[in-house]
Amino acid sequence: MKFAPVALAYLALAALAAPAQAETIKIGVQPWLGYGPLWIADQQGFSRTMASMSN
């Protein structure tokens, strides 16, 4: 009979628990990983003409 008080306490705590809140998560997918340096260069202000002059 020791199980009944423990089960009752567990059910009481479960009833008082706040429901979980779901968040919206956005995931971006790159078609090819080789574009990564171009995205970083664009975010840092480098233009494509500057990148082509480095050769």
N, C-alpha and C positions, 0 to 999 in steps of 0.2 A: 504493500500500500504506500510505500515511500515514493513511488513513481507518480502518483496522482498530484501531489502538491507541486512537484517540479514541472509537470506538464501544464498545470494550471498557470503557474508563474510564467512559463514560456509563452503560452497563448495570450496572457495579459500583456506582456511586453511586445509581442508581435502586433497586437491590436493597437497599441499606442505609437508604434513606429510610423514615421512620416512616409508617405508614398514616394517612390523614386521619381525624379524629374528627368525627362529625356531632353537631350540637347541635339541640335542639328549640327552635323559634322559635314563639311565639304571636303572632298578629296579630288585633287587634280591628278591627271594622268598624262605623262609625256609619251608621245608615240615612239620617240627615240631618245636615249639618254645623252647622245652627243650634242643635243641642243642646249644642255644645261649651261655651258660656258657662255653661250650667246645670250641667254636670259640674264645671267649675272652681269655681263658686260653692259647690257641694256639698262639694267637697274642702277648701275654705277655711273651711267652717263656717257659711256663710250658709244660712238656711232659705228655703223657697219663699214663706213669708208675708212675710219681709223684702223679697224681690224684688218682690212684688206691691204693697207699700206705696210703692215709689219712684215710681209714676205719679201 
